[in-house]
Amino acid sequence: MKKKGKSAGFLQSVGEYALSIGVFIAVWWLYVELKHVPAYILPAPPKVFKSLVEMFVKRSVYAHLWTTSYEVVLGFLIGGFLGVLFGYVFVKMDALKTMLMPYLIFLQTAPKIALVPLFIVWFGIGIVSKVVLIISMVLFPVLSGMMLGLESIPPDVRNLMKVLKATKWQVFTQVEMQYSLPALFASLKVGIVQAVIGAIVAEWMSGKQGLGYILTYASSTYDTPMLLAGIIVTIVLGIVTYQAVSVLEDWMLYWHESKKA
């Protein structure tokens, strides 16, 4: 019965999303037709769909999609690892947190478009500068989530582990990481979205390959259908990577109350 309930809930969610998208497309189409909007300003859905299909039929999008996906995954993994590492160390060492946190806040609040030219000068026009930008956008949210999770551990739990004479590794794996996972995954979801945005921004500014380059090319040639088609592919990439993190969250947090519900 539980599996049937979950299946019904999933199908209902899919139906609601499909209905919402269908209404949006219908309103868009009617607006374009009734207002006689020029295609270079806002093309009708069939023109965007045609451009989207041509991207995949002519295979012009696959190399760009692979490049952006590779940058997103690599930057997210490195940024996520560094976020977890720094978050753990900062909670354990207040002096290091006081010394380094201002620089991390500066890196987070600095306009990313302004940082891209600097990263290009420092790391070149290749993939390294793009991955560094993605890391800079992922690191701070993950770090914040890790710190929040560690600081939320009840003192009684730590005292119990001392009484049981647990090793540092046992405390880390069975208490600290377990308590940190809910907040950590919340921050990882933010981080993966930031990773996609960072990749597109970096490719927009300096790339010769990737979805950001497609958007730049379409914008410079006033090919609005291609531009919207590229945006759709980017959105789908963001949704897929976000859902991948959500699936991992469901697998690792099966014991959490939010998942049992």
N, C-alpha and C positions, 0 to 999 in steps of 0.2 A: 504493500500500500504506500509505503514511504517513497519507493522508486517511482510509482505511478504519479504520486503527488508532485515530486520533483520534475518529472517529465512534463506534466500538465503545466506546471509553473513556468518551465523553460519555453514551452510552445506559446504560452500566453504572452511572455515577454517578447518573443520573436514577432508574434502577431502585432503587438503594440508598436514595436519599432517600425515594422513594415508599414503599418497604417500611418504612423507619424511621417515617415519619409514620403509615402505616397501623397499625403495631403500637401506636404511642402512642395513637391515637384508639380502637383496640379496648380497650386497657387502661383508658383514661379512661371509656369507655362502660360496660364491665363493672363498674368500681368504683362508678359512680353508680347503676347498676341494682341491684347486689347489696347495697350499703350503704344504699340508699334515701336518697341525699343530696338535700336540698331544692334546688330550682332556684335559689333566691336565693343559695345558697352555691356550688354548682357545677352548672350545668345540663348536661344531656346534649349530646353533639355535634350531634344533629339540631336542637335549639333554637338553638344558636349559629349553625349553618349557615343556619337560617331567618332569623334576625336579620340575618346577613351579606347574604343574598340580598335581603331587604327594603330594606337600605340602598341597594343599587345599583338595584333595580327602581323604588323611589320617588325615586331620584336625590337623596336627602338627604345622601349622602356626598361627592358630586363637588366641591361648592364647598369643603368642609372639606379634602378631599384636595389640591385645587389650592392652597389657602392654605398648608398645611404644606409641600408640595413646593416652592413658590416661596420660602418662608422658608429652607428647607434649602439649596436650590441657591444662592440669593443669599448667605447667610451663609457657606456653604462656599467659594464663589469668592473672596469678599473676604478671609475668614480665611486661605485657602490662599495667596493672593497676598501678604498681609502676612507670613505665616509664611516664605515663600521670601525676601521682601525683607529682613526682619529677620535671618533666618538668614545670609544672604550678608553683610550689613553687619556683623554681630557677629563673623564669622570674620575680616573684613578690619580691623575696628577694635575692639581689645580694650578700650579705655577706654569706648567706648559700651556694649559688652557688660556690663562691670562695673557701669556706672551704671544700666542699664535692666533687666537680668536679674532682680534681686530683685522688681521690680514685676510682671514677667510671671509669676514663680513664685507670687507672692501671688495674682494673678488666676486662676491655674490651680488653686491649692489651696483657695481660698475656696469655701465651700459655694454651689453655684449657686442653690439655692432661696433662700438669704439675699440673693443679689445681685439676684434678680428684682425685689423691691420697690424697690430703689435705682434700677435701670434704668428702672422705670416712672415714678418721681419725676423722674428726669433727662431721659428721652426720651419720656415719654408712654405711653399704653396701647396705641398702635397697633403697626404692624409694626416700627418702628425699634428699640424696646426688645428685641423678640424676635430680630431680626437681630444686634444688638449682643451679646446673650447667646450666640448661636451662634458669632459671631466669636471671642469669648473662649474658647470650648471648642475651636475648631479651630486657632487660631493657634499655641498652644504645641507640640502634637505635630508640626505641619508645620515649625515653626522648628527643633525638635530634630532632625528627620530631615534637613533641609537642612544644618544644621551638621555632623552626623555624616558626610554624604556628602562635603562639602567637605574636612573634616579627614582623610578617608580617601584622598585623592589622594596617590599616591607622589611623593616629592620628585623622583625621576628624571624623571617625566613633566613636571613643571613646568620642570625644567632643560632638557629637550629642547625645550620650546616657546620658552624663552629663546634657545637656540642657533639655532632656526629663525626667530627674530625675529618671532614671531607677535604680532599686535595683541591688545589687551585683549579686544576683542570675540571674536576667534578663540579665545582661551584660555577665555573664558566659555562660548561655545557648543559648542566641540569637546572641551573637557577638563572644566571645572568642572561644567557641567550634565550631561554624559554620566556622569561618575562619581557625581554626586549622585542621579541618577534612581532607582536601586534603593532606597536608604534613603528617598528622598523619597516614592516611591509607597507604601512600607510605612506611612509616617506619614500619607499622604493617606487610606489605607483606615481608619486609626484616626479620622482627622478627620471622614470622612463619617458614620461611626457616631455620633460625638459630636455632629455637626450635627443628626441626627434626634432624639437624646435631648434636646438643648438646645431644639429647637423644641417638643417635647411638654411639657417642663417649663415653658417660658414660656407656652404656651397653657393649660396646666393651672392656672397661677397667675393669669393675667390675660386670657386670650383669650375672645373671643366668636365666634371662627371657628377652624376647624382641627381636626385629629384629637385634639389635647389637650382641646379643648372637648367633643368627643363623649365622651371618657373621663370628664371631670368631670361632665357631665350624667348619663351612665349610672350613675356611682357615687352621685351625690346622689339619684337616683330608685330606687336599688337594682335597676336593670335589668341583672342580671348577664349575660344573653345578649348584650345590646348592648355591654356593657363588654368582654367577651371578643372579640366581633366587631371592635370598634374596635382592640383590641390586635393582632388578626390583620392588619388593614389596615396598622397601623403597622409590624409586622414585615415585611410584604411590601414596604412603601416602603423600609425599611432594606436589605432584600436587593437590591432593584432598584438603588438608588443605589450600593450597595457593588459590585455586579456591573458597573455602568457605569464605575466607577473601575478595576476589574480589566480590563475590555476595553481601556480607554485604556492601561493599563500594558502589556498584551500587545502592543498596536500600537507603543508607543514603545520597548519593551525587547525587541523581536524578536531583537536581537543578543546578549542576555544569556544566560549559560549556563543559568540556571533556566528560560528559555523554550525553549531548544533541547532540553532534556531532555523 
